[in-house]
Amino acid sequence: MHGYTADKDAYLKRLRRVEGQIRGLQRMVEGDEYCIDVLTQIAAATKALQAVSLGLLDEHLKHCVAQAAAEGGPVAEAKIQEASEAIARLVRS
């Protein structure tokens, strides 16, 4: 079981909301909406995805990484490395 399983419905709801935002962005571009308005909506969609990412990362650290750390050894080192790489990807995006 993954760390986010208990909140799966909430994550799916948030992702569906982002999906709707993206469809709205497509309509805005198709309708030749004002550039700043499109950029504002892109920022909102980006923020929403970041919120999902941070929530998933938090669940991963609390569940997967904590469990691996309790076990120790190479499994713990691998999970910590994996989490560090995920954080680095989020920071770069």
Secondary structure, 3 states (H helix, E strand, C coil): CCCCHHHHHHHHHHHHHHHHHHHHHHHHHHCCCCHHHHHHHHHHHHHHHHHHHHHHHHHHHHHHHHHHHHHCHHHHHHHHHHHHHHHHHHHHC
